[in-house]
Amino acid sequence: MKSVIVGTAGHIDHGKTALVKALTGIDADRLGEEKRRGITIDIGFATVKSPRPMAAGSASASSTSRP
């Protein structure tokens, strides 16, 4: 089985953790202080299975940048 690692990067409070939760169902904010302050302090990880297998070499990506 092939694995793909996807990362997020950006400024504080731009929705990176919310995106991870929406895609995987996993809340990467696991520390009590993160919950109280509403910000991510320590790096979090989540895994998800693809809804369908990807053929070798068929991966594609798109990105949108907003100011």
N, C-alpha and C positions, 0 to 999 in steps of 0.2 A: 504494500500500500504506500502510495506517495504522500508525503506531508508537505504542507505549505505553511510558512510562517508569515503572518501579516501583522504589522505594527502600526500604531497611531502616534502622531506627534502634533503638538500645537500648544498654544498658550493656555493658561489656566482658565477654566470655566467656559470652554468652547464645545463641550459635549462629547469628548472622547470616551469617557467611562459610560455615558448614556448610550453611545453607539454600540460599544461592546456588549452592554446588557441587552439592547434591542436585538442584536444579531445572535447572541448565544444564550440569553436568559441568565447569565452569570453576572453578579454584581462584583466587580473587581475591587471595590472599596470594602475591605474586610476589617480594617482596624476601627476600634471604637472612636478614636479621635477623628478619623476620616468621616465617619457617620455624623458626629457632632458638628464638625466644621463644614461639611458639605464639599470637601476637596480631597483629591487623591494625594497622599503623602508618599506611599511606598508603591512601587511598580506592582501591577496586578496581571494575572494571566487567565485566559479562558480558552477552552477547546470547543470545537464544534465540528460535526460531521457534515460533509457536503451532501446536499440533497440528491446529487447524482454524481457518479464518477466522472472525472475529466480525462480525456484522452491525452496521451503524452504530447507535449508541445503545444497544447491548445489553450493554455492559460492566457487570459487577457486581463487587463486592468484599465480602469479609467479613474481620473481624479478631477475634482472640482476645487478650485481655490477661490476663496472669497476674502476680500479685505476686512 
